[in-house]
């Protein structure tokens, strides 16, 4: 998919390569940043920082990893650094006592939503960042277990949550 970008990189035509990268990956970088930071303004800033870093790093891209993996790693690192700047957001597990009651009361307060599913974005925002990132990459970005592990810098065996959820998805 990214052969045209690699061709530009090999020819040292960084501007053309960057324009294609920006077009293909800016929304994905923003979504990853938003899933990690939980704030639209912070996510926009981190996505901009990500592409500034990518622009500066294009001449040194070696091609050891796919472009998407490389971009996700840069985005993730920007967000981890950005958390210090923006302050870590308090997260709550879905298993936390009272969480289910909060979801039920939110649904009960909106009659038109009683018949619908709980707000998945709200539920995802309550997960700690590693779980939220793994679920987002696996389900929304449709990455394989191996890709999720690589993008998050984790051993494949640590992606057990996505793996168990994947089995539930197949049934």
N, C-alpha and C positions, 0 to 999 in steps of 0.2 A: 504494500500500500504506500509506503513512503520511499519507494525507489526513486521517484523524481526529486525528492528532497536530498537523498543521498547523492544523486547525480550532481546536483548543484554544489553540495558540500565538497565532493571530490574535485570539482572544477574550481573550487574556491570562490564560488559566486554566492557569498554569504547573504547578501541582501535578498536575493530571490528565494533562497532556502528559508530564511527567517520569515518572509512574507507567507510562504506556504505553511510553515510551522504555526505561525500565529493564527492563520485562518482555520487550521485543523484542530488545534489544541487549546485555544484560549478559553473556550467554554468548559472543556474538561478540567483545565487547571483551576478555573474559578469554582467549579462544583467540588473539586477536592478541597480547595481552600475553605470553601463555605462549610463543608462537612467537618473539617477539623476545627474551625474557629467559631462557627455558629453565628456569625455576624456578617451581613452583606458588605458593609463598608470595609471591614477588615479583610474580607475575602478578596474584594476588588484590589485593595492595596497590595496584598500578597501575590495576586495573579500578575499585577504589573511588575512587582519585584522579581517574580519568577522569570518573566520574559526579558527583563533587563539582564538578569544573570545568564539566560540562554543566549542572548545576543553577544554578550562578552565572551561566552564559552564556546560558541560555534567553531572558531578555528581550532580549538583543542579537542573537539568531539572525535573520539577514536572509533566509535562503532562497536564497542564491546557489548553493549546492550542495545535493544531496540530503541528507536527514538521515543516511543511512548513511555517506556520504562525510565529512560533518562529524564524525560520531562516530568514524570510523576515524582521521581526522586528529588529533583530540584524543587518542585512545588512543595513536596512534603518537608524538605529541609527549611525552606523559606517560612513555612507555617510554624514549624517547631521553634524557629528563631523568633517569629512574630508573636507567638504566645507569650514570650517573656515581655515583649513590648506592649502587647494589649492586655496582658494579665490572663492567667488561666481561668477559663470559665468553669464554674461549679457544675459538675455533671451528677446525675442521679441514675442509678440502675433501675431498669424496669422491675426488677425483683425487689426493690426497696419497699419496705412497708409503706402503705399509703399511696403508692404510685398508681396501682390499679384503680383505687377509689378516685384519684384525681382524674384519670382518663374517663372513668364512668360518669363522674359529675360533669365533666366538660361536654360529653356527648348528651347527657340528660338536659343540659342547659340550652341545647340547640336541637329542637324537635326534628328539624329536617335532616339531622345527621344521625338520628337514632338507628335508622335502618342501614346506614352506611358503615364502612370500616372506620376504625380510629385513624386519626391524622398521622400517616406514616412519617412525615417530616418531623412532627412534634415528638413522636416516639423515638425516632433515630437521634434527634438532638439530645435526648436524655441518656444515651449510651456514652460510655467513655470513648475517647477518640480512637483507640486501636480497634475496638469492636465496630464502631461506626464506619471507619475507613474500610475494614475488611468486608462488611456487608455492602457498602456502596460500590466498591470495586467489583465484587463478585456478582451482585444482582443488577446494579444499574449500568455498570460499564461492561458487564458480561466477560470479565477476565477469568482465566483458569485459576485453579488453586496455586499452580506454580507461579503464574504472573502476579497474583496477589502477594504471595510470599516474597517474591523479588522486589516488588514495588514498596512493600512495607519494611523490607530489610529483616525479615523473619525467616527462621527455618520452616520448611514445608510442614513439618509436624505441628507447628504452632497454629496452623490455620484450621484447627479442629472445629471451631464454631461454624465457619463457612461450610466445611465438609459435612457436618451433621445436618446443617440447614439444607444443603444441596440434596441430601438423601430424602429429606422431607418434601422437597420441591418435586422430586421425581415420582413420588407416590401419589 
